[in-house]
Amino acid sequence: MDLKEIQDPAFLKTYSTKQLEELAEEIREFLIDTLSKTGGHLGPNLGVVELTLALHKAFNSPDDKFIWDVGHQSYVHKILTGRTNQFDTLKKHKGLSGFPKRLESEHDVWETGHSSTSLSAAMGMAIARDLKGEKSYIVPIIGDGALTGGMALEALNHIGHEKKNIIVILNDNEMSIAPNVGAVHNILGRLRSANKYNWFKDEMEYLLKKIPAVGGRLAQTAERIKDGMKSFVVPGMFFEELGFTYYGPVDGHNFDSLFENLKYAKKTEGPVIIHVLTKKGKGYHPAEADKIGTWHGVGPYKIESGESIKKRANGPAWSKVVSDALAKIARTNNKVVAITPAMTVGSKLEDFKKEFPDRLFDVGIAEQHATTLAGGLATQDMKPFLSIYSTFLQRGYDQVVHDVCRQNLNVIFGIDRAGLVGADGETHQGVFDISFLRHVPNMVLMMPKDENECQHMVYTAVQYDQGPIALRYPRGNAAGVPTDEEMKEIPIGTWEVLKEGKDTVILTFGTTIDMALEASRILEQSDLSVRVVNARFIKPLDEAMLKTILHEEIPILTIEEHVLQGGFGSAVLEFIQEAGKMNTKIARMGIPDQFIEHGSVSELWNEIDLTTENAIRKITEMIPNKQRA
């Protein structure tokens, strides 16, 4: 069929298994072809084609609620709910989101992007349903990787206690972005290899009642017999002990098996978990063969070979610069250890892991644990480096404050993907970390201008022994500048002047330095002399340099790829107020008070006016009466 003609999933109600299998193949072909041009989360979506079709046939969306944990596996759901004709805009500016989006469709009842939120949201919806006296199915779909998140385990505990009618689909493909780790992963491994236990209760009760004379008495003990049998069939009874009825493991690519288990789940009282086994990347060999997460999320690629189509980068990936510098230091400093919350691949720590297998700790999707783990290591005179995306550090915020900064522990935070990340949109933009870290006592916060300064900052962080220190670095690739053979310490809280000027000064750092330098060069043509300062330490500020600038009484422009509220510009404003220099002319550029949607970084900069032209405009507005020679 023409997938673009699909407007509503109701048509699936009349489809036979054979028709569903044919439709599944069409959807796979469409995804492989379309994502080869746009990029996107290919592996997760190829793995859930049959599962998504089965869910939409068995339930009635949007009356029944599908809640996609993380949400990167929702493409098939989008196809079935009338959005196929938008896929050429996937993850593009003003185009189709790569995650569930409530404004896109009534079938998207919950927005995601971070993991482990679906079960809590499902519980909220189930409570609301029951209080309002409504009848509907609540169906969260969560992966085995997301199940390791503490929030998911908290929700399992609550759901099991309250006995709410919720059908949890556990999509088990043994991977999140990279292969999963941990005790929960091992429990699921034992379940995968166990014999199937689906419907013993109903069948046993039926059979026992058929036995003459004693049937009724035996039927009364069916529950006890069922539980005894299950103790042999399901190792550990992990989910049963939490209060769930467990069905599975189920072949997630077999429609008959899926429908059989969904049927039993729908008539079971209380919370249910259907343990579905799927193959990530199914139907496309390069993605199926992927063992390290390369095909989790991809850019454009050649369908025939799977070869990535990339623009040639000038320099190495920022994550690689950091991990290589850390490895170099670790060779002579055995106190250095690295921690990652399931992002070994994303943070380019594979080589560190190979060289130091006993000093790299992948804790799974557990950012809170990762943060406090780093704190515990620091109390024992180790040098923990927590490599974590800015947007995921938000999830460990209390641990940063309570466990690390309050105790003034020597933890290094490698804040990856700081700033706008582009196509993944609102949930992944790393634009809040300055605000939520700057005000916490004992924290040092810095960001490099290039890869050479970056390696020196990694070294500086390891040498620093006065408390926590955070190094921000962006997504993408560095500029390709030469790097020094020997790494050196950068004095904490010192800035550097990149270009002299006497009429005004731009204070900026990291990704917006080139913008500032370009604005300065253009303004020179109008005989305006603009100083550009690499304000590489966001906290502490270079107070000596700021006092000099305030003494000169020249206007100040701050530029940051971060929200303005509570950001670097706010810190400069606070300093000016405390110095009693409120007559100082100052303007700020940054991200306004709004969530930034998906699109290329350059498009997003233009949309929020984070541009060279705006920098020039703000400077000329501050000094309109200057006499030009």
C-alpha positions in Angstrom: 0.0 0.0 0.0 1.0 3.6 -0.3 2.2 4.5 3.2 1.5 8.2 2.5 -2.2 7.4 2.3 -2.3 6.2 5.9 -4.1 8.8 8.1 -5.3 6.6 11.0 -4.2 3.2 12.3 -7.8 1.9 12.5 -7.4 0.2 9.1 -5.2 -2.4 10.8 -8.2 -4.0 12.6 -9.1 -5.8 9.4 -5.6 -6.9 8.4 -4.6 -10.5 8.4 -1.3 -11.7 9.6 -0.1 -12.1 6.0 -1.1 -8.5 5.2 0.6 -7.3 8.4 3.8 -9.1 7.4 3.7 -7.5 3.9 3.1 -4.0 5.5 6.0 -4.6 7.9 8.4 -5.1 5.0 7.1 -2.0 3.2 7.7 0.1 6.3 11.2 -1.3 6.7 12.0 -0.5 3.0 10.6 3.0 3.5 12.7 3.6 6.7 15.9 2.3 5.2 15.4 4.4 2.0 14.2 7.6 3.7 16.7 7.6 6.6 19.6 7.1 4.1 18.8 10.7 3.0 17.8 12.4 6.2 19.6 10.4 8.9 17.8 9.4 12.1 17.3 6.6 14.6 17.4 3.7 12.2 18.3 0.7 14.4 15.6 1.2 17.1 12.8 1.7 14.6 13.7 -1.3 12.4 13.5 -3.4 15.5 9.9 -2.4 16.5 8.0 -2.6 13.2 6.0 -5.7 14.0 5.6 -4.6 17.7 4.2 -1.2 16.7 1.8 -2.8 14.1 0.6 -5.3 16.7 0.0 -2.6 19.3 -2.0 -0.4 16.9 -4.1 -3.4 15.8 -4.7 -4.6 19.4 -5.5 -1.2 20.9 -7.4 1.9 19.9 -5.1 5.0 19.9 -5.5 7.7 21.0 -8.2 6.5 23.4 -5.7 3.9 24.6 -2.4 5.6 25.4 1.0 4.6 23.9 3.9 6.1 25.8 7.2 5.6 24.1 10.1 5.7 26.5 13.0 7.8 25.1 10.9 8.1 21.9 13.6 7.5 19.3 11.7 4.3 18.3 8.4 6.1 17.5 8.9 6.5 13.7 6.7 3.5 12.8 4.0 4.9 15.2 4.3 8.2 13.3 3.9 6.4 9.9 0.7 4.7 11.2 -0.7 8.0 12.5 -0.6 10.0 9.3 2.8 11.5 9.2 4.6 9.6 6.4 4.5 12.5 4.0 6.5 14.6 6.5 9.5 12.1 6.7 11.6 14.0 4.2 11.7 16.8 6.8 12.7 14.5 9.7 14.8 16.3 12.3 15.1 19.3 10.0 14.3 22.9 11.0 10.5 23.2 11.4 10.1 19.6 10.2 9.1 16.3 11.7 10.5 15.7 15.2 12.6 12.6 15.8 10.7 12.1 19.0 7.0 12.0 20.0 5.6 15.5 19.9 2.1 16.4 21.2 1.6 19.2 18.8 2.2 16.9 15.9 -0.6 14.4 16.6 -3.2 13.4 19.1 -1.6 10.0 19.1 1.5 11.4 20.8 0.2 11.6 24.4 3.6 12.1 26.0 6.8 13.8 24.8 10.1 12.1 25.4 13.8 12.3 24.6 15.4 11.3 27.8 15.0 7.7 29.0 13.1 6.0 31.9 10.2 8.5 32.1 7.4 6.4 30.5 6.4 4.3 33.5 5.9 7.3 35.8 3.9 9.1 33.1 1.8 5.9 32.6 1.1 5.7 36.3 -0.1 9.3 36.3 -2.4 8.6 33.4 -3.7 5.5 35.0 -4.5 7.3 38.2 -6.3 10.0 36.3 -8.2 7.4 34.2 -9.5 5.7 37.4 -10.4 8.9 39.2 -12.4 10.0 36.2 -14.1 6.6 35.9 -12.8 6.1 32.3 -12.0 2.9 30.5 -8.8 2.8 28.5 -5.6 0.9 28.3 -2.3 2.6 29.3 0.6 1.1 27.4 4.1 2.3 28.1 6.8 0.9 25.8 10.2 0.8 27.5 13.5 -0.6 26.4 15.8 -2.9 28.5 18.4 -0.1 28.6 15.9 2.5 30.0 14.8 0.0 32.6 18.1 0.4 34.3 17.3 4.0 35.1 16.5 4.7 38.7 13.3 6.5 37.8 11.9 3.5 36.0 12.6 1.3 39.0 10.9 3.8 41.3 7.9 3.7 39.0 7.8 -0.1 38.9 7.8 -0.1 42.7 4.8 2.3 42.8 2.8 0.6 40.1 3.3 -2.8 41.6 2.1 -1.4 45.0 -1.0 0.3 43.7 -1.9 -2.6 41.4 -3.1 -0.2 38.6 -4.1 -1.7 35.3 -1.1 -0.8 33.1 0.3 -3.0 30.3 4.1 -2.4 30.2 5.8 -3.5 27.0 9.4 -4.3 27.7 11.2 -4.0 24.4 14.3 -6.1 25.0 16.9 -5.9 22.2 19.9 -6.1 24.6 21.1 -2.6 23.7 20.3 1.0 24.3 22.7 3.1 22.4 25.6 0.7 23.2 25.3 -2.8 24.8 23.6 -2.6 28.1 25.2 -3.4 31.5 24.2 -4.2 35.0 22.3 -6.6 37.2 18.9 -5.8 35.6 20.4 -6.6 32.2 21.6 -9.9 33.6 18.2 -10.7 35.0 16.7 -10.1 31.6 19.4 -12.3 30.1 18.2 -15.2 32.3 14.6 -14.5 31.3 15.5 -14.5 27.6 16.8 -18.1 28.0 13.9 -19.3 30.2 11.0 -21.4 29.0 7.9 -19.4 28.1 5.3 -18.7 30.8 2.3 -16.9 29.5 -1.1 -18.2 30.5 -0.7 -20.9 33.1 -3.2 -19.4 35.5 -6.2 -19.4 33.1 -5.4 -22.8 31.6 -4.6 -24.4 34.9 -7.9 -23.2 36.5 -9.8 -24.5 33.5 -8.1 -27.9 33.5 -8.4 -28.4 37.3 -12.1 -27.6 37.3 -12.6 -30.4 34.8 -11.3 -33.0 37.2 -14.4 -34.7 38.8 -15.1 -34.3 42.5 -11.8 -32.7 43.4 -11.7 -30.1 40.7 -13.2 -27.3 42.9 -10.9 -27.9 45.7 -7.9 -28.0 43.4 -9.0 -24.8 41.7 -8.9 -23.0 45.0 -5.2 -23.7 45.2 -4.5 -22.7 41.5 -2.8 -19.5 42.5 -0.4 -21.4 44.8 0.3 -24.0 42.2 0.8 -21.3 39.6 3.3 -19.4 41.7 5.2 -22.6 42.5 5.4 -23.5 38.8 6.5 -20.0 38.0 9.4 -20.2 40.4 10.8 -22.9 38.2 10.0 -21.3 34.9 10.9 -17.7 35.6 14.3 -17.2 37.2 14.1 -14.9 40.2 10.5 -13.9 39.7 11.8 -10.4 39.5 8.7 -8.7 38.1 6.3 -11.0 39.9 7.8 -10.0 43.2 7.3 -6.4 42.3 3.6 -7.0 41.8 3.4 -7.5 38.0 2.0 -10.4 36.0 4.8 -11.4 33.6 4.2 -12.7 30.1 7.1 -13.8 28.0 9.6 -13.8 26.6 7.8 -13.1 23.4 9.2 -13.1 19.8 8.7 -9.4 18.9 8.8 -10.2 15.2 6.0 -12.9 15.3 2.5 -11.5 15.0 0.7 -14.6 16.3 2.9 -14.6 19.4 2.4 -10.9 20.0 -1.4 -11.0 19.6 -1.7 -14.1 21.9 0.2 -12.3 24.7 -1.6 -9.0 24.2 -4.9 -10.8 24.4 -4.0 -12.3 27.8 -2.6 -9.0 29.1 -5.8 -7.1 28.2 -7.9 -9.4 30.4 -5.4 -9.6 33.3 -6.3 -7.5 36.4 -3.4 -5.3 37.7 -0.1 -4.4 36.2 1.3 -6.6 33.4 4.7 -6.8 31.8 5.0 -8.3 28.3 8.7 -9.1 27.7 9.2 -8.7 24.0 12.4 -9.8 22.3 13.3 -7.7 19.2 16.3 -7.4 17.0 17.7 -3.9 16.7 18.2 -3.0 13.1 16.1 -5.9 11.8 15.9 -6.1 8.0 19.0 -4.2 7.2 22.2 -6.2 7.6 24.7 -3.4 8.6 22.3 -2.4 11.4 21.6 -5.9 12.5 25.3 -6.7 12.7 26.1 -3.6 14.8 27.4 -4.6 18.2 28.5 -1.2 19.5 25.6 1.2 18.7 26.9 2.7 15.4 23.5 2.3 13.8 21.4 3.6 16.8 21.3 7.0 15.3 22.9 7.8 12.0 23.4 10.5 9.5 22.8 10.0 5.7 24.4 6.7 4.4 24.7 4.6 1.3 22.0 1.9 1.4 24.1 -0.7 -0.5 27.1 -0.6 1.7 26.0 1.2 4.8 28.8 3.6 4.3 28.3 6.9 6.1 27.9 10.1 4.0 29.7 12.8 6.0 31.1 16.2 5.3 34.8 16.2 5.8 35.7 17.7 9.2 38.7 20.0 9.8 39.5 18.6 13.2 38.8 15.7 15.5 35.5 15.3 17.4 35.5 17.3 20.6 34.7 14.1 22.5 37.7 12.4 21.1 40.0 15.3 22.0 38.8 15.0 25.6 39.1 11.2 25.8 42.5 11.1 24.2 43.8 13.8 26.5 42.4 11.8 29.5 44.0 8.6 28.3 47.4 10.4 27.9 47.2 11.6 31.5 46.0 8.2 32.7 49.1 6.5 31.4 51.2 8.3 34.1 48.5 8.8 36.7 46.8 5.7 37.9 44.3 7.6 40.0 42.4 8.7 36.9 39.2 6.8 36.2 36.4 7.5 33.7 32.7 7.1 34.3 29.9 7.2 31.7 26.1 6.6 32.0 25.7 4.4 28.9 27.6 6.7 26.6 30.9 5.0 26.0 30.4 5.2 22.2 28.8 8.7 22.2 31.6 10.2 24.3 34.3 8.4 22.3 35.6 6.4 25.3 36.1 3.2 23.4 39.9 3.6 23.2 40.1 4.5 26.8 38.2 1.4 27.7 40.5 -0.8 25.6 43.6 0.7 27.2 42.2 0.8 30.7 39.4 -1.8 31.0 39.6 -1.7 34.8 39.3 2.1 34.9 36.3 2.7 32.7 32.9 2.3 34.4 29.8 2.3 32.3 27.0 2.3 34.8 24.1 2.2 32.4 21.4 4.8 32.1 21.9 6.0 35.7 23.1 9.6 35.8 22.3 10.0 39.5 24.3 7.0 40.4 27.2 8.0 38.1 27.5 11.3 39.9 27.5 10.0 43.4 29.8 7.1 42.3 32.3 9.8 41.2 31.9 11.4 44.6 32.6 8.2 46.4 35.8 7.6 44.3 36.9 11.2 45.0 36.7 10.6 48.8 39.3 7.9 48.3 41.8 10.1 46.6 41.0 9.0 43.1 40.5 11.3 40.1 37.1 10.5 38.6 36.2 12.0 35.2 32.5 11.8 34.6 31.8 12.1 30.9 28.2 13.1 30.5 26.0 15.0 28.1 24.9 18.4 29.3 21.3 17.5 28.9 21.8 14.3 30.9 23.6 16.0 33.7 20.3 17.7 34.5 19.2 14.3 35.7 21.9 14.1 38.3 21.5 17.7 39.6 20.7 16.9 43.2 23.8 14.6 43.4 26.0 17.4 42.0 24.8 19.7 44.7 24.3 17.4 47.6 27.0 14.7 47.1 29.8 16.4 45.2 29.8 20.2 45.6 28.6 20.3 49.2 31.5 17.9 50.2 33.9 19.8 47.9 35.1 16.6 46.2 37.6 16.5 43.4 35.2 15.3 40.7 35.8 16.3 37.1 32.7 16.8 35.0 33.3 16.4 31.3 30.1 18.1 30.0 29.7 16.8 26.4 27.3 18.3 23.9 27.3 21.7 25.7 25.4 24.2 23.7 22.9 23.6 20.8 23.1 20.1 19.4 20.8 20.6 16.4 18.6 17.8 15.1 17.7 16.1 18.3 15.9 19.2 19.5 14.6 20.5 22.8 15.3 17.5 24.9 19.0 17.3 23.9 20.0 21.0 23.7 22.8 21.5 26.3 21.9 25.1 27.1 21.1 25.0 30.9 24.2 23.7 32.5 25.9 27.1 33.2 22.8 28.3 35.0 22.4 25.2 37.2 26.1 24.9 38.0 27.3 28.5 38.3 25.4 29.2 41.5 26.6 26.1 43.3 29.4 26.8 45.8 32.8 25.2 45.1 32.2 24.6 41.4 34.6 25.7 38.7 33.3 25.9 35.2 35.3 26.4 32.0 35.1 26.0 28.2 37.9 25.9 25.6 38.2 27.8 22.3 39.9 25.0 20.4 41.3 21.5 20.8 44.7 22.7 22.0 43.2 24.7 24.8 40.8 21.8 25.4 43.6 19.3 26.1 45.2 21.8 28.5 41.9 22.1 30.3 41.6 18.4 30.8 45.1 18.5 32.3 44.2 21.5 34.4 41.1 19.6 35.7 43.1 16.6 36.7 45.7 18.7 38.5 43.1 20.8 40.3 42.6 19.6 43.9 40.4 22.3 45.4 37.1 20.7 44.6 34.8 19.9 41.7 35.6 21.3 38.2 33.5 21.1 35.0 34.8 21.2 31.4 32.1 22.1 28.8 32.7 21.1 25.2 30.3 21.1 22.2 29.0 18.5 19.8 30.8 18.1 16.5 34.3 18.6 15.5 37.0 21.0 16.5 38.7 23.4 14.1 41.8 21.4 13.4 44.4 23.7 15.1 47.9 22.3 15.9 48.2 20.9 19.4 51.1 21.2 21.9 53.0 18.0 22.6 53.1 18.7 26.3 49.9 19.6 28.2 50.1 22.4 30.8 47.9 23.9 33.5 45.9 27.0 32.8 45.6 29.3 35.9 42.0 29.0 37.3 39.9 32.0 36.6 42.1 33.6 33.9 40.9 35.0 30.6 42.9 35.9 27.5 42.7 38.7 25.0 42.5 37.4 21.5 42.3 40.8 19.8 43.0 44.2 21.2 40.6 47.1 21.0 39.9 50.3 22.9 36.3 51.3 22.0 34.4 48.3 23.3 34.9 44.7 24.4 33.3 41.4 23.6 33.4 38.8 26.3 32.7 35.3 25.0 34.0 31.7 25.0 33.8 28.4 23.2 31.7 28.2 20.0 30.9 31.9 19.7 34.5 33.2 19.6 34.7 33.1 15.8 31.5 35.1 15.7 33.0 37.8 18.0 36.2 37.9 16.0 34.3 38.3 12.7 32.2 41.1 14.2 35.4 42.9 15.4 37.0 42.7 12.0 33.9 44.1 10.3 33.6 46.9 12.7 37.2 47.9 12.2 36.2 48.9 8.7 34.0 51.6 10.4 37.0 52.6 12.6 35.6 50.9 15.7 38.2 49.2 17.7 36.7 46.1 19.4 38.6 44.0 21.9 37.7 40.3 21.9 38.3 38.3 25.1 38.3 34.5 25.5 36.4 34.3 28.8 37.3 30.7 29.1 36.5 30.5 32.8 32.8 31.1 33.3 33.3 30.6 37.0 35.3 32.1 38.6 35.3 35.2 36.4 38.6 36.9 35.7 37.9 39.7 38.2 41.2 41.5 37.6 40.5 41.8 33.9 36.9 42.8 34.5 38.0 45.6 36.9 40.4 46.9 34.2 37.5 46.9 31.7 35.2 48.7 34.1 38.0 51.3 34.9 38.2 52.0 31.1 34.5 52.7 31.1 33.9 51.0 27.7 30.8 49.2 26.6 30.6 45.4 27.1 28.9 42.8 25.0 28.7 39.2 26.3 27.9 36.3 23.9 27.1 32.8 24.9 25.5 29.7 23.3 23.5 29.2 26.5 20.3 30.6 28.0 20.6 34.2 29.1 18.8 33.6 32.4 21.5 32.8 34.9 24.2 32.4 32.3 27.6 34.0 31.8 26.2 37.4 30.9 24.2 37.3 34.1 27.4 36.6 36.0 29.1 39.7 34.4 26.0 41.8 35.3 26.2 40.7 38.9 29.9 41.6 39.0 29.2 45.1 37.6 26.5 45.6 40.2 28.7 44.5 43.1 31.5 46.8 41.8 29.1 49.8 41.9 29.5 50.4 38.2 25.9 50.4 37.1 26.4 53.1 34.6 28.4 50.6 32.5 26.8 50.0 29.1 26.3 46.3 28.6 24.4 44.1 26.2 24.0 40.4 26.2 23.5 37.8 23.5 22.4 34.2 24.0 19.4 31.9 24.0 16.1 33.5 24.9 13.6 32.2 27.4 12.2 29.4 25.3 12.9 25.8 24.4 14.8 25.5 21.1 13.4 23.0 18.7 15.3 20.8 16.2 17.2 22.1 13.1 20.8 22.6 12.1 22.8 24.7 14.6 23.3 27.5 12.0 19.6 27.6 11.4 18.9 27.8 15.1 21.5 30.6 15.6 19.8 32.6 12.9 16.3 32.0 14.4 17.4 33.3 17.8 19.5 36.1 16.3 22.8 34.7 17.7 24.6 36.1 14.7 27.5 38.3 13.7 25.1 40.9 12.4 23.3 41.1 15.7 26.6 41.5 17.6 27.5 44.4 15.2 24.1 45.9 15.8 24.3 45.8 19.5 27.8 47.3 19.6 26.8 50.2 17.4 23.7 50.8 19.5 25.9 51.1 22.6 28.3 53.7 21.0 26.1 55.6 18.4 27.9 58.9 18.9 31.5 57.9 18.4 33.3 60.1 15.9 34.8 58.0 13.2 37.9 59.3 11.4 
